[in-house]
């Protein structure tokens, strides 16, 4: 069977396909909100919003924003392991094969960046390259680095952003310019604006570095899940899955309570909630 063909039906794992479809639907749902608001000044959004809109937006932030992207990223790492296994079984160069895929993913991401400033594909491509460093690592090392990259690196970078460079970018001015460019300009104007503002918004502020580290951590978690065959041996791992579910549910409840207090009472820095988020 050629590697250019999709995985055949008899080779597919139903739960993985279900999760992938669920994740993609959630990513689409989450992006709708961003597409409606990212290029619109806060004053305009506020002028047309109702309390019901605000409530829906809060629910979106709690249950949808970044949640499905996390699941999709984990499945990307899972798919990396599957691809490596298939390529190795064909006695082909796995490194060359995967680098070629990441190169074209990066190219498509850069093209997409011209029309959507929050493209994630180029970040996936850059983070994906580092997966190759973990092919011969132990399961323990893969999992440890997954936790560090998901929870430690992003939190430290968030603190740095908040206390050292959070005033470095005038987001209100950029949003206003972006709004006028999208509203009155051509596609070329939008592309030029996105490319011109990208380094200042995403590189200088370390956003791409933060998101790249977090994304790589999710990839590694997916790779770890594949190595342990957790989605293949669901019955064997049922106790572990239930424990993870209970811990995650408990963390989510705490986050929702803190999120509500943040909006109404406490007004602490967002970084305080970032790990739970």
C-alpha positions as CSV (number, residue, x, y, z in Angstrom):
1,X,0.0,0.0,0.0
2,X,1.3,3.4,-1.0
3,X,2.1,5.9,1.8
4,X,0.2,8.5,-0.3
5,X,-3.1,6.6,0.4
6,X,-5.1,7.2,3.5
7,X,-5.1,4.6,6.2
8,X,-7.4,1.8,5.1
9,X,-10.7,1.1,7.0
10,X,-9.4,-2.1,8.6
11,X,-6.4,-0.2,10.0
12,X,-8.4,2.6,11.5
13,X,-9.1,3.0,15.2
14,X,-12.7,4.2,15.6
15,X,-12.2,6.2,18.8
16,X,-9.4,8.2,17.2
17,X,-11.5,9.1,14.2
18,X,-14.4,10.1,16.5
19,X,-12.1,12.3,18.7
20,X,-10.6,13.9,15.6
21,X,-14.0,14.8,14.2
22,X,-15.1,16.1,17.5
23,X,-12.0,18.2,17.9
24,X,-12.2,19.6,14.3
25,X,-15.8,20.6,14.9
26,X,-14.8,22.4,18.1
27,X,-11.9,24.2,16.5
28,X,-14.3,25.4,13.8
29,X,-16.8,26.6,16.4
30,X,-14.1,28.3,18.4
31,X,-12.7,30.1,15.3
32,X,-16.0,31.5,14.4
33,X,-15.9,33.7,17.5
34,X,-12.4,34.9,16.8
35,X,-13.3,35.7,13.2
36,X,-16.2,37.8,14.3
37,X,-14.3,39.8,17.0
38,X,-10.5,39.7,16.4
39,X,-10.4,42.6,13.9
40,X,-13.2,44.6,15.6
41,X,-12.4,47.4,18.2
42,X,-13.8,46.7,21.7
43,X,-16.0,49.8,21.5
44,X,-17.8,48.5,18.5
45,X,-18.4,45.1,20.0
46,X,-19.6,46.7,23.2
47,X,-22.0,48.9,21.4
48,X,-23.8,46.0,19.7
49,X,-23.6,43.4,22.5
50,X,-26.3,42.5,24.9
51,X,-25.9,40.9,28.4
52,X,-27.0,37.6,26.7
53,X,-24.1,38.0,24.2
54,X,-21.7,38.6,27.1
55,X,-23.0,35.5,28.9
56,X,-22.5,33.4,25.8
57,X,-19.0,34.7,25.3
58,X,-18.1,33.8,28.9
59,X,-19.4,30.2,28.3
60,X,-17.4,30.1,25.1
61,X,-14.2,31.1,27.0
62,X,-14.8,28.5,29.6
63,X,-15.9,25.5,27.5
64,X,-14.7,26.1,23.9
65,X,-11.8,28.5,23.6
66,X,-8.5,26.6,23.2
67,X,-10.1,23.4,24.6
68,X,-10.7,21.7,21.2
69,X,-7.4,23.0,19.8
70,X,-5.7,21.1,22.7
71,X,-7.4,17.9,21.8
72,X,-6.6,18.3,18.1
73,X,-2.9,19.0,19.0
74,X,-2.8,15.8,21.1
75,X,-4.2,13.9,18.1
76,X,-1.6,15.5,15.8
77,X,1.2,14.0,18.1
78,X,-0.7,10.7,18.0
79,X,-0.8,10.8,14.2
80,X,3.0,11.6,14.1
81,X,3.7,8.2,15.8
82,X,1.3,6.4,13.4
83,X,3.0,8.0,10.4
84,X,6.5,7.1,11.7
85,X,5.5,3.5,12.2
86,X,4.0,3.2,8.7
87,X,7.0,4.9,7.0
88,X,9.5,2.7,9.0
89,X,7.6,-0.4,7.9
90,X,8.2,0.6,4.3
91,X,11.9,0.9,5.0
92,X,11.9,4.6,4.0
93,X,13.7,7.5,5.6
94,X,11.3,8.6,8.3
95,X,13.2,11.9,9.0
96,X,13.2,13.0,5.4
97,X,9.5,12.0,5.0
98,X,8.3,13.9,8.1
99,X,10.5,17.0,7.4
100,X,9.0,17.2,3.9
101,X,5.5,17.2,5.4
102,X,6.3,19.8,7.9
103,X,7.9,22.0,5.2
104,X,4.7,22.0,3.2
105,X,2.6,22.5,6.3
106,X,4.7,25.6,7.1
107,X,4.3,26.9,3.5
108,X,0.5,26.5,3.7
109,X,0.5,28.2,7.1
110,X,2.5,31.2,5.8
111,X,0.0,31.5,2.9
112,X,-2.9,31.3,5.3
113,X,-1.2,33.9,7.5
114,X,-1.8,36.5,4.8
115,X,-5.5,36.3,5.3
116,X,-5.8,35.2,9.0
117,X,-3.3,36.7,11.4
118,X,-3.8,34.0,14.0
119,X,-2.8,31.1,11.7
120,X,-1.6,28.1,13.7
121,X,-0.4,25.9,10.9
122,X,3.1,27.4,10.8
123,X,3.4,27.0,14.6
124,X,2.4,23.3,14.2
125,X,5.1,22.8,11.5
126,X,7.8,24.4,13.6
127,X,6.8,22.5,16.8
128,X,6.3,19.3,14.8
129,X,10.0,19.3,13.7
130,X,11.0,18.9,17.3
131,X,9.0,15.7,17.6
132,X,11.8,14.0,15.7
133,X,14.1,14.5,18.7
134,X,11.9,12.2,20.8
135,X,11.6,9.2,18.6
136,X,14.2,7.2,20.5
137,X,13.4,8.7,24.0
138,X,11.9,6.6,26.8
139,X,8.2,6.9,27.5
140,X,9.0,8.6,30.8
141,X,11.1,11.2,29.1
142,X,8.4,11.9,26.5
143,X,5.7,12.3,29.2
144,X,8.0,14.5,31.4
145,X,8.8,16.9,28.6
146,X,5.2,16.9,27.7
147,X,4.2,18.2,31.1
148,X,7.0,20.7,31.2
149,X,6.2,22.1,27.8
150,X,2.5,22.3,28.4
151,X,2.5,23.8,31.9
152,X,5.9,25.2,32.9
153,X,7.2,27.0,29.8
154,X,4.0,28.8,28.9
155,X,3.4,29.9,32.4
156,X,6.9,31.4,32.8
157,X,6.6,33.1,29.4
158,X,3.2,34.5,30.4
159,X,4.7,36.0,33.5
160,X,7.5,37.5,31.5
161,X,5.0,38.9,29.0
162,X,2.8,40.4,31.8
163,X,5.6,42.0,33.8
164,X,8.1,43.0,31.1
165,X,6.6,43.4,27.7
166,X,2.8,43.6,28.1
167,X,2.8,47.4,27.2
168,X,5.2,46.9,24.3
169,X,2.3,46.6,21.7
170,X,-0.6,49.1,21.3
171,X,-3.2,46.4,20.6
172,X,-6.0,49.0,20.4
173,X,-4.3,50.9,17.7
174,X,-3.4,47.7,15.8
175,X,-7.0,46.5,16.1
176,X,-8.4,49.8,14.8
177,X,-6.0,49.7,11.8
178,X,-6.8,46.1,11.1
179,X,-10.5,46.8,11.3
180,X,-10.3,49.6,8.7
181,X,-8.0,47.6,6.5
182,X,-10.4,44.7,6.4
183,X,-13.4,46.9,6.0
184,X,-12.1,49.3,3.3
185,X,-8.9,47.7,1.9
186,X,-8.3,45.0,-0.7
187,X,-7.1,41.4,0.0
188,X,-3.6,42.6,-0.9
189,X,-3.9,45.3,1.8
190,X,-4.9,42.8,4.4
191,X,-2.1,40.4,3.5
192,X,0.5,43.2,3.6
193,X,-0.9,44.4,7.0
194,X,-0.8,40.9,8.5
195,X,2.8,40.2,7.3
196,X,4.0,43.7,8.5
197,X,2.5,43.3,12.0
198,X,3.3,39.6,12.5
199,X,6.9,40.0,13.8
200,X,5.9,42.6,16.4
201,X,2.7,40.9,17.5
202,X,3.8,37.3,17.5
203,X,7.6,37.0,17.6
204,X,8.8,40.0,19.6
205,X,6.1,39.4,22.3
206,X,7.1,35.7,22.5
207,X,3.6,34.6,21.6
208,X,4.8,32.2,18.9
209,X,7.4,30.8,21.3
210,X,4.9,30.3,24.0
211,X,2.3,28.7,21.8
212,X,5.0,26.6,20.1
213,X,6.2,25.2,23.4
214,X,2.6,24.5,24.5
215,X,1.8,22.9,21.2
216,X,4.9,20.6,21.3
217,X,3.9,19.5,24.8
218,X,0.5,18.5,23.5
219,X,2.1,16.7,20.5
220,X,4.3,14.8,22.9
221,X,1.3,13.8,25.1
222,X,-0.4,12.4,22.0
223,X,2.8,10.6,21.1
224,X,2.9,9.1,24.6
225,X,-0.7,8.0,24.3
226,X,0.1,6.2,21.1
227,X,3.2,4.5,22.7
228,X,1.1,3.3,25.6
229,X,-1.7,2.2,23.2
230,X,-4.2,3.8,25.5
231,X,-6.8,4.4,22.8
232,X,-6.3,0.8,21.5
233,X,-6.5,-0.8,25.0
234,X,-9.3,1.3,26.5
235,X,-10.5,-1.5,28.8
236,X,-7.0,-2.0,30.2
237,X,-6.7,1.8,30.9
238,X,-10.2,2.4,32.1
239,X,-9.2,3.1,35.7
240,X,-6.5,5.6,34.6
241,X,-8.9,7.3,32.2
242,X,-11.5,7.7,35.0
243,X,-8.8,9.1,37.3
244,X,-7.7,11.6,34.7
245,X,-11.4,12.5,34.1
246,X,-12.0,13.2,37.8
247,X,-8.9,15.3,38.2
248,X,-9.7,17.3,35.1
249,X,-13.3,17.8,36.1
250,X,-12.2,19.0,39.6
251,X,-9.7,21.4,38.0
252,X,-12.4,22.7,35.6
253,X,-14.8,23.4,38.4
254,X,-12.1,25.3,40.3
255,X,-11.3,27.3,37.2
256,X,-15.0,28.2,36.5
257,X,-15.4,29.4,40.1
258,X,-12.2,31.5,39.9
259,X,-13.1,32.7,36.5
260,X,-16.5,33.9,37.8
261,X,-14.7,35.6,40.8
262,X,-12.3,37.3,38.4
263,X,-15.1,38.8,36.4
264,X,-17.1,40.0,39.3
265,X,-15.0,40.3,42.5
266,X,-11.3,39.6,42.7
267,X,-9.7,41.1,39.5
268,X,-6.4,39.3,39.8
269,X,-4.0,39.1,36.8
270,X,-5.0,36.7,34.1
271,X,-1.8,34.8,34.7
272,X,-3.2,33.5,38.0
273,X,-5.7,31.4,36.1
274,X,-3.4,30.4,33.2
275,X,-2.4,26.9,34.3
276,X,-6.0,25.9,35.1
277,X,-7.1,27.5,31.8
